[in-house]
Amino acid sequence: MKTDTLIANTKVALPDFDKLLDALGAWVLAIVWISPLLFAAWAALQPSGTALGLDFSNPLTFENFTYVWGAVPWSGYFANTVILVTLILAGQLVLCTLAGFAFARFEFKGRDTVFILVLLQLFILPEVLIVENYAIVSKLGLFDTALGIGLPYMASAFGIFLLRQAFKSVPVELEEAARIEGCSWMGVLWKVYVPAAKPVYMAYALVSIATHWNNFLWPLIVTNSPETRPLTVGLSLFGAPETGVDISVISAATIMTIAPLLMAFLIFQRQFIQAFLRAGIR
């Protein structure tokens, strides 16, 4: 009896190695993920030309940020990026909502086939369609415009799939009650389905904003003037001078371009996590 009690106490006292391994793995992954960002932040505060020396006794300075802000029209790049991201998100929300609602609630011939064709877009890399998109945008006269940059991304297969699944989880009784009250189909969509899918909208908006804030290749191809360049294109042109690369200056420019996203995440991180959790549960 005493032996059994001793064995039981020994089992209770043993540490939970699974949890320790999980915590250790999480810390290692977090450090690996954030180390480039920490180095960029540290290098941006170092005197010009000294970042690669890794001399931690150097005094911290904000001169790099002052130089970077005065060297390039960043305010225009920020404005172009905000306009571009807002335009793409607005187009995606309208088109994906209408398409997702149609696929979720309406019966029509060939619906499943059309939906599969829409999903096939997920398997096609955007880079494959660059030539076709360039030709279409040029024919429409949208070259070097914000609409020309954002137009290829507005019909998102991922958004259509996500909202279709969200709308299918809404009880049909709510739709029937709204119809009995005299709501049109657009009224049902606006008053029943859209409010019920609010966490999904939040999660999708976060992914869309982060993706298109950092998008580079297509904006580089379709823009040709500083008046329409987003931040990523401006940063790439600023970071490739003919006189050589200064890591401190480039790091300051990089930190400056991603600062709005980082600040938004730090301020709204609880809402971000809750939105993703609710969207995942659905």
C-alpha positions as CSV (number, residue, x, y, z in Angstrom):
1,M,0.0,0.0,0.0
2,K,2.8,2.4,0.9
3,T,4.6,1.5,-2.2
4,D,1.5,2.3,-4.4
5,T,1.2,5.7,-2.6
6,L,4.8,6.5,-3.1
7,I,4.6,5.6,-6.8
8,A,1.5,7.8,-7.2
9,N,3.2,10.7,-5.5
10,T,6.2,10.3,-7.7
11,K,4.0,10.4,-10.8
12,V,2.4,13.6,-9.6
13,A,5.8,15.2,-8.9
14,L,7.2,14.5,-12.4
15,P,7.2,17.5,-14.7
16,D,4.9,17.5,-17.8
17,F,7.5,17.1,-20.5
18,D,5.0,17.5,-23.3
19,K,4.1,20.9,-22.1
20,L,7.7,21.8,-21.6
21,L,8.6,20.7,-25.1
22,D,5.6,22.7,-26.5
23,A,6.7,25.8,-24.6
24,L,10.3,25.3,-25.7
25,G,9.3,24.9,-29.3
26,A,7.1,27.9,-29.2
27,W,9.9,30.1,-27.7
28,V,12.4,28.8,-30.3
29,L,10.0,29.5,-33.2
30,A,9.1,32.9,-31.8
31,I,12.8,33.9,-31.5
32,V,13.6,32.6,-35.0
33,W,10.6,34.5,-36.4
34,I,11.2,37.8,-34.7
35,S,15.1,37.9,-34.9
36,P,15.2,39.5,-38.4
37,L,12.8,42.2,-37.2
38,L,14.8,42.8,-34.0
39,F,18.0,43.1,-36.0
40,A,16.3,45.5,-38.4
41,A,15.1,47.7,-35.5
42,W,18.6,47.7,-33.9
43,A,20.4,48.4,-37.2
44,A,18.0,51.3,-37.9
45,L,19.1,53.0,-34.7
46,Q,22.9,52.5,-35.4
47,P,25.1,55.2,-37.0
48,S,25.3,55.0,-40.8
49,G,27.6,52.3,-42.0
50,T,28.2,50.6,-38.6
51,A,25.3,48.1,-38.4
52,L,27.3,45.1,-39.7
53,G,30.0,45.6,-37.2
54,L,27.6,44.5,-34.4
55,D,29.2,46.9,-32.0
56,F,26.6,47.1,-29.2
57,S,28.4,50.0,-27.5
58,N,27.5,52.4,-30.3
59,P,25.0,55.2,-29.3
60,L,21.5,54.9,-30.6
61,T,20.4,57.5,-33.1
62,F,17.3,58.5,-35.1
63,E,19.3,60.2,-37.9
64,N,18.7,57.4,-40.3
65,F,14.9,57.9,-40.0
66,T,15.3,61.6,-40.6
67,Y,17.5,61.0,-43.6
68,V,15.2,58.4,-45.1
69,W,12.0,60.5,-44.7
70,G,13.7,63.4,-46.5
71,A,15.2,61.4,-49.3
72,V,12.0,60.0,-50.9
73,P,8.4,61.2,-51.0
74,W,7.2,58.6,-48.5
75,S,4.0,60.5,-47.6
76,G,2.9,60.0,-51.2
77,Y,3.8,56.3,-51.1
78,F,1.9,55.9,-47.8
79,A,-1.2,57.6,-49.3
80,N,-1.0,55.4,-52.5
81,T,-0.7,52.3,-50.4
82,V,-3.7,53.2,-48.2
83,I,-5.8,54.0,-51.2
84,L,-4.8,50.8,-53.0
85,V,-5.5,48.6,-50.0
86,T,-8.8,50.3,-49.3
87,L,-9.8,49.9,-53.0
88,I,-8.9,46.2,-53.1
89,L,-10.6,45.4,-49.8
90,A,-13.8,47.3,-50.8
91,G,-14.0,45.5,-54.2
92,Q,-13.3,42.1,-52.5
93,L,-15.9,42.6,-49.9
94,V,-18.6,43.5,-52.4
95,L,-17.8,40.8,-55.0
96,C,-17.0,38.0,-52.5
97,T,-20.2,38.8,-50.5
98,L,-22.4,38.6,-53.6
99,A,-20.7,35.5,-55.0
100,G,-20.6,33.7,-51.6
101,F,-24.3,34.5,-51.0
102,A,-25.2,33.1,-54.4
103,F,-23.2,29.9,-54.0
104,A,-24.6,29.4,-50.4
105,R,-28.3,30.1,-50.8
106,F,-29.4,29.9,-54.4
107,E,-30.0,26.8,-56.5
108,F,-29.1,27.2,-60.2
109,K,-27.9,24.9,-62.9
110,G,-24.2,24.1,-62.8
111,R,-23.7,25.8,-59.5
112,D,-21.3,23.2,-58.1
113,T,-19.3,23.2,-61.4
114,V,-18.9,26.9,-61.4
115,F,-17.9,26.9,-57.8
116,I,-15.2,24.3,-58.5
117,L,-13.9,26.5,-61.3
118,V,-13.8,29.4,-58.9
119,L,-11.8,27.3,-56.5
120,L,-9.3,26.4,-59.2
121,Q,-8.1,29.9,-58.9
122,L,-6.5,29.0,-55.6
123,F,-4.1,26.6,-57.5
124,I,-2.9,29.2,-59.9
125,L,0.0,31.4,-58.9
126,P,-0.7,35.1,-59.6
127,E,2.7,35.3,-61.3
128,V,1.4,33.0,-64.0
129,L,-1.3,35.5,-65.0
130,I,1.0,38.6,-65.0
131,V,1.2,38.8,-68.9
132,E,-2.6,38.4,-69.4
133,N,-3.3,40.8,-66.6
134,Y,-0.9,43.3,-68.1
135,A,-2.5,43.1,-71.5
136,I,-6.0,43.5,-70.0
137,V,-5.1,46.5,-67.9
138,S,-3.4,48.1,-70.8
139,K,-6.4,47.6,-73.1
140,L,-8.6,49.1,-70.4
141,G,-6.4,52.2,-70.1
142,L,-5.7,51.5,-66.4
143,F,-1.9,51.3,-66.6
144,D,-0.2,53.2,-63.9
145,T,-3.4,53.7,-61.9
146,A,-4.5,52.5,-58.5
147,L,-7.5,50.7,-60.1
148,G,-5.1,48.9,-62.5
149,I,-3.0,47.7,-59.6
150,G,-6.0,46.5,-57.6
151,L,-8.3,45.1,-60.3
152,P,-6.8,41.6,-60.6
153,Y,-7.2,41.0,-56.9
154,M,-10.8,42.0,-56.4
155,A,-12.4,38.6,-57.3
156,S,-10.8,36.5,-54.6
157,A,-11.5,32.8,-54.7
158,F,-10.4,32.5,-51.1
159,G,-12.8,35.2,-50.0
160,I,-15.7,33.6,-52.0
161,F,-15.0,30.2,-50.4
162,L,-14.7,31.7,-46.9
163,L,-18.0,33.7,-47.1
164,R,-19.9,30.9,-48.7
165,Q,-19.0,28.6,-45.8
166,A,-19.9,31.4,-43.3
167,F,-23.3,32.0,-45.0
168,K,-24.1,28.3,-45.1
169,S,-23.7,28.1,-41.3
170,V,-26.4,30.8,-40.8
171,P,-29.8,29.1,-39.8
172,V,-32.3,29.2,-42.7
173,E,-35.0,30.1,-40.2
174,L,-33.5,33.6,-39.9
175,E,-33.7,34.0,-43.6
176,E,-37.3,32.8,-43.7
177,A,-38.3,35.1,-40.9
178,A,-36.8,38.1,-42.7
179,R,-38.5,37.1,-45.9
180,I,-41.9,36.9,-44.1
181,E,-41.3,40.4,-42.7
182,G,-41.0,41.6,-46.3
183,C,-37.2,41.8,-46.8
184,S,-35.9,41.6,-50.3
185,W,-32.9,39.3,-51.0
186,M,-30.5,42.2,-50.7
187,G,-32.2,43.1,-47.4
188,V,-31.8,39.6,-46.2
189,L,-28.1,39.6,-47.2
190,W,-27.5,43.0,-45.5
191,K,-29.6,42.5,-42.3
192,V,-29.1,38.8,-41.7
193,Y,-26.1,37.2,-43.3
194,V,-23.6,40.1,-43.2
195,P,-24.0,40.7,-39.4
196,A,-23.8,37.0,-38.7
197,A,-20.5,36.7,-40.6
198,K,-18.9,39.7,-39.0
199,P,-16.0,37.7,-37.4
200,V,-15.2,36.1,-40.8
201,Y,-15.2,39.6,-42.5
202,M,-12.8,40.8,-39.8
203,A,-10.4,37.9,-40.3
204,Y,-10.5,38.2,-44.1
205,A,-10.0,41.9,-44.0
206,L,-6.9,41.5,-41.8
207,V,-5.4,38.9,-44.3
208,S,-6.3,41.1,-47.3
209,I,-4.8,44.3,-45.8
210,A,-1.5,42.6,-44.8
211,T,-1.2,40.8,-48.1
212,H,-1.7,43.8,-50.4
213,W,0.2,46.2,-48.1
214,N,3.3,44.0,-48.8
215,N,2.5,43.1,-52.4
216,F,5.4,44.0,-54.7
217,L,5.8,42.3,-58.1
218,W,2.5,43.3,-59.8
219,P,2.6,46.9,-58.5
220,L,6.3,47.1,-59.7
221,I,5.2,46.0,-63.2
222,V,2.1,48.1,-63.6
223,T,3.3,51.4,-62.1
224,N,5.6,53.8,-63.8
225,S,5.4,57.1,-61.9
226,P,6.0,58.2,-58.3
227,E,2.4,59.4,-58.2
228,T,1.0,55.9,-58.1
229,R,3.8,53.9,-56.5
230,P,3.0,52.0,-53.3
231,L,5.4,51.6,-50.4
232,T,6.9,48.3,-51.5
233,V,7.9,49.7,-54.9
234,G,9.2,52.9,-53.4
235,L,11.3,50.9,-50.9
236,S,12.8,48.6,-53.5
237,L,13.9,51.6,-55.6
238,F,15.2,53.4,-52.6
239,G,17.1,50.3,-51.4
240,A,19.0,49.7,-54.6
241,P,21.2,52.8,-55.1
242,E,24.2,52.7,-57.5
243,T,26.5,53.9,-54.7
244,G,26.0,50.8,-52.5
245,V,23.7,49.6,-49.7
246,D,23.7,51.1,-46.2
247,I,22.1,48.5,-43.9
248,S,21.3,51.1,-41.3
249,V,19.4,53.3,-43.8
250,I,17.7,50.4,-45.5
251,S,16.6,49.1,-42.1
252,A,15.2,52.5,-41.1
253,A,13.2,52.6,-44.3
254,T,11.9,49.0,-43.8
255,I,10.9,49.7,-40.2
256,M,9.1,52.8,-41.4
257,T,7.1,51.1,-44.1
258,I,5.9,48.2,-41.8
259,A,5.3,50.4,-38.8
260,P,1.6,51.0,-39.5
261,L,0.9,47.3,-39.7
262,L,2.9,46.6,-36.5
263,M,1.1,49.3,-34.6
264,A,-2.3,48.1,-35.8
265,F,-1.5,44.6,-34.7
266,L,-0.2,45.7,-31.3
267,I,-3.3,47.9,-30.7
268,F,-5.9,45.4,-32.0
269,Q,-4.2,42.1,-31.3
270,R,-7.0,40.8,-29.0
271,Q,-9.6,41.6,-31.7
272,F,-7.3,40.0,-34.3
273,I,-7.0,36.7,-32.4
274,Q,-10.7,36.6,-31.5
275,A,-11.7,37.2,-35.1
276,F,-9.5,34.3,-36.3
277,L,-10.8,32.0,-33.6
278,R,-14.4,32.7,-34.4
279,A,-13.8,32.4,-38.1
280,G,-12.1,29.0,-37.5
281,I,-14.9,27.7,-35.3
282,R,-17.3,28.5,-38.0
